Amino acid sequence: MGEDILNFISDLFYGPFFVLANAIWNWCIGVSTGLLGTTPEGFSAEAWSYVKDTLYPWATGIGVMIMNLFFIIGFLRAVSNFKENITLELCIENLIRIVGLNIFLQKGFGIIRTLFQVASFMSGQVMRMEDVSMYTTDADVGAHLFWWMFGFGYFVVALVCGIIIILTLFGRYSKLYMLIVFFPFASSTVVAGRGVDTTAYAWLKTFLSNTFEIVVIALAMTISGMIIQGISMLEMSLPVMEYFDGFGQAFNSLLSIILMTASVKGAPAFFKQAFAL
């Protein structure tokens, strides 16, 4: 009982918004790190079941019909092209395309699931949760001064940045579910020949970027956490300033939240730019 009272008084001196900001940010980081190692199948069993059992078979049926249509279109394009003759090599190439695509449509869902598992495993391996720790423990005069003066601003920053990180991760899962449904439609253009098959390549690049961007986000959170721990923007060497070290630590915590959010938000764009996806 006495310990609870002391804790309450300590939190009161920190200011009312410190407890809220601390709880919200820790919760957001906990949810985010949990999502980093979660596959779309584990993220929402209901959505995954709906995509797997309802949408994907429906899309596959339409994709097969579109594939036949594109095959006829590709054949007619080759016949009407008087600059090039229809050779045995061209016929074999088209035959390989249509046979390979049929097999790929049947096995595609399993391949997609495997890639999801690989991406989640890789992100779990590179993520180090112990590096994401940014709250001051130096409860001196400077810390109390900071929380009473800037506690509300810190609370707003923690809330907004936490929501941005979670929305970035949540948005990825919705894109992955839709990409699964779009797979039969996009891949059917492969048999249409050069020019039209760029749709399939565009889907592949989009799929790879959205699937493996979780690994880059995990790397960004881990590396930025390590960098943040080594940064001190307000180091004070004067003896009298020892009583105000908490102010500098609190300010670094605020800066750390902003830098962490910027790293996570910019990771997908950096990944696409680095690999031209």
C-alpha positions in Angstrom: 0.0 0.0 0.0 2.8 2.4 1.0 4.7 1.6 -2.2 1.6 2.3 -4.3 1.3 5.7 -2.7 4.9 6.5 -3.3 4.5 5.5 -7.0 1.4 7.7 -7.3 3.3 10.7 -5.8 6.2 10.1 -8.2 3.9 9.9 -11.2 2.2 13.1 -10.0 5.5 14.9 -9.9 6.2 13.7 -13.4 3.0 15.3 -14.6 -0.3 13.6 -15.7 0.7 13.3 -19.4 3.9 11.4 -18.7 2.0 8.3 -17.6 -0.3 8.5 -20.6 2.4 9.1 -23.1 4.5 6.3 -21.6 1.7 3.8 -21.7 0.6 4.8 -25.3 4.1 4.7 -26.8 5.0 1.4 -25.1 1.7 -0.1 -26.3 2.2 1.1 -29.9 5.8 -0.3 -29.9 4.6 -3.6 -28.4 1.9 -3.9 -31.1 4.3 -2.9 -33.9 7.0 -5.4 -32.9 4.4 -8.1 -32.6 3.2 -7.4 -36.1 6.7 -7.5 -37.5 6.9 -11.3 -37.2 3.2 -12.0 -38.0 2.2 -13.4 -41.4 -1.1 -12.2 -43.1 -2.4 -15.6 -42.2 -1.8 -15.0 -38.5 -2.8 -11.4 -38.6 -6.4 -12.1 -39.4 -7.6 -15.6 -39.6 -11.0 -14.5 -40.8 -9.7 -12.3 -43.6 -7.2 -15.0 -44.7 -9.9 -17.6 -44.8 -12.1 -15.4 -46.9 -9.3 -14.6 -49.3 -8.2 -18.3 -49.5 -11.5 -20.0 -49.7 -13.7 -17.5 -51.5 -11.9 -14.7 -53.3 -8.8 -16.6 -54.7 -10.8 -19.5 -56.3 -13.2 -16.9 -57.8 -10.3 -14.9 -59.1 -8.5 -18.0 -60.4 -11.6 -19.0 -62.5 -11.7 -15.6 -64.0 -8.0 -15.5 -64.5 -8.1 -18.8 -66.5 -10.7 -17.3 -68.8 -8.7 -14.2 -69.3 -5.6 -16.3 -69.9 -7.3 -18.0 -72.8 -8.5 -14.7 -74.2 -5.0 -13.2 -74.0 -3.5 -16.3 -75.6 -5.8 -15.8 -78.6 -5.0 -12.1 -78.7 -1.2 -12.9 -78.6 -1.6 -15.4 -81.4 -3.6 -13.0 -83.6 -1.0 -10.3 -83.0 1.7 -12.7 -84.2 -0.3 -13.7 -87.3 -1.1 -10.1 -88.3 2.5 -9.0 -87.9 3.8 -9.3 -91.5 7.3 -8.1 -90.4 7.9 -11.4 -88.5 7.1 -14.9 -89.5 5.5 -17.4 -87.2 8.3 -19.8 -86.4 8.5 -23.0 -84.5 10.4 -21.2 -81.7 7.6 -18.7 -81.3 5.0 -21.5 -81.0 7.1 -23.3 -78.4 7.6 -20.1 -76.5 3.8 -19.5 -76.3 3.2 -23.1 -75.4 5.7 -22.9 -72.5 4.1 -19.7 -71.4 0.5 -21.1 -71.2 1.6 -24.4 -69.6 3.8 -22.7 -67.1 1.1 -20.2 -66.2 -1.5 -22.9 -65.7 0.9 -24.6 -63.2 1.7 -21.3 -61.6 -2.0 -20.5 -61.1 -2.5 -23.8 -59.3 0.6 -23.5 -57.1 0.6 -19.8 -56.8 -1.2 -19.5 -53.5 1.2 -21.9 -51.8 4.2 -20.0 -53.2 2.7 -16.7 -52.0 2.1 -18.1 -48.5 5.8 -19.3 -48.4 7.1 -15.9 -49.3 4.9 -14.4 -46.5 6.5 -16.8 -44.0 10.0 -16.1 -45.3 9.5 -12.3 -44.9 8.0 -12.7 -41.4 10.8 -15.0 -40.3 13.5 -12.5 -41.7 11.9 -9.6 -39.9 11.7 -11.5 -36.7 15.4 -12.4 -37.0 16.6 -8.8 -37.6 14.4 -7.2 -35.0 15.9 -6.6 -31.6 13.2 -5.4 -29.1 15.7 -4.5 -26.4 17.0 -1.7 -28.6 13.6 0.1 -28.6 13.8 1.7 -25.1 13.7 5.5 -24.9 12.4 6.7 -21.6 14.4 8.5 -19.0 15.0 7.0 -15.5 16.8 10.1 -14.1 14.0 11.6 -12.0 15.8 14.8 -11.1 14.6 18.5 -11.1 15.1 18.8 -14.9 12.9 15.7 -15.6 10.1 17.0 -13.5 10.4 20.5 -15.1 10.3 19.0 -18.6 7.2 16.9 -17.9 5.3 19.7 -16.3 6.2 22.2 -19.0 6.1 20.0 -22.2 4.1 17.0 -21.0 1.1 17.6 -23.1 3.2 18.1 -26.3 5.1 15.0 -25.5 1.8 13.1 -25.1 0.5 14.4 -28.5 3.8 13.5 -30.2 3.7 10.0 -28.7 0.1 9.5 -29.7 0.5 10.7 -33.3 3.7 8.9 -33.9 2.4 5.7 -32.4 -0.7 5.8 -34.6 1.5 6.5 -37.7 3.7 3.4 -37.1 0.7 1.1 -36.5 -1.2 2.4 -39.6 1.9 1.9 -41.7 2.0 -1.8 -40.6 -1.8 -2.3 -40.8 -1.9 -0.8 -44.3 0.6 -3.4 -45.5 -1.6 -6.3 -44.6 -4.6 -5.0 -46.4 -2.5 -4.5 -49.5 -1.2 -8.1 -49.3 -4.7 -9.5 -49.1 -5.7 -7.6 -52.2 -2.5 -8.6 -54.1 -3.4 -12.2 -53.6 -6.8 -11.6 -55.3 -5.1 -9.6 -58.1 -2.6 -12.4 -58.8 -4.6 -14.5 -61.3 -5.7 -11.4 -63.2 -2.2 -9.9 -63.5 -0.4 -13.2 -64.3 -2.8 -14.1 -67.1 -1.3 -11.3 -69.2 2.0 -13.3 -69.5 0.6 -15.3 -72.4 -0.3 -12.2 -74.4 3.3 -11.5 -75.4 5.6 -8.6 -75.1 4.1 -5.3 -74.2 0.9 -6.7 -72.5 2.9 -8.9 -70.1 4.2 -5.8 -68.3 1.1 -6.0 -66.2 2.3 -9.2 -64.7 5.8 -7.8 -64.0 4.2 -4.7 -62.4 2.2 -7.0 -60.1 5.4 -9.0 -59.2 7.3 -5.9 -58.3 4.5 -4.5 -56.2 4.0 -7.9 -54.5 7.7 -8.2 -53.6 8.0 -4.7 -52.4 5.0 -5.0 -50.1 5.9 -8.4 -48.8 9.5 -7.7 -47.9 9.2 -4.1 -46.8 8.4 -5.5 -43.4 12.1 -6.7 -43.2 13.2 -3.1 -44.0 10.9 -1.7 -41.4 12.3 -4.1 -38.8 15.8 -3.1 -39.8 14.9 0.6 -39.6 13.5 0.2 -36.1 16.5 -1.8 -34.9 19.2 0.4 -36.4 17.4 3.7 -35.5 17.0 2.4 -31.9 20.8 1.7 -31.7 21.6 5.1 -33.2 19.1 6.8 -30.8 20.7 5.3 -27.7 24.0 6.9 -28.7 22.6 10.3 -29.2 22.5 13.0 -26.5 21.5 16.4 -27.8 21.6 18.1 -24.4 24.8 16.9 -22.6 25.7 19.3 -19.8 29.2 19.0 -18.1 28.8 21.7 -15.4 28.4 20.4 -11.9 25.3 22.4 -11.2 23.7 20.9 -14.3 23.7 17.4 -12.8 20.3 18.2 -11.2 18.9 18.9 -14.7 20.2 15.8 -16.6 16.7 14.5 -16.6 15.6 17.4 -18.8 18.1 16.5 -21.5 17.1 12.8 -21.3 13.5 13.7 -21.6 14.2 15.8 -24.6 16.1 13.0 -26.2 13.2 10.7 -25.6 10.9 13.1 -27.5 13.4 13.3 -30.3 13.8 9.6 -30.3 10.1 9.0 -30.9 10.1 11.4 -33.9 13.2 9.8 -35.4 11.9 6.3 -34.9 8.6 7.2 -36.6 10.4 8.9 -39.5 12.6 5.8 -40.0 9.6 3.5 -40.1 7.5 5.8 -42.4 10.3 6.2 -44.9 11.5 2.6 -44.9 9.0 1.3 -47.6 9.9 4.2 -50.0 13.6 3.6 -49.4 13.2 -0.1 -50.1 11.3 0.5 -53.4 13.9 3.1 -54.5 16.9 0.9 -53.6 15.6 -2.1 -55.6 13.7 -0.2 -58.3 10.4 -1.8 -57.3 
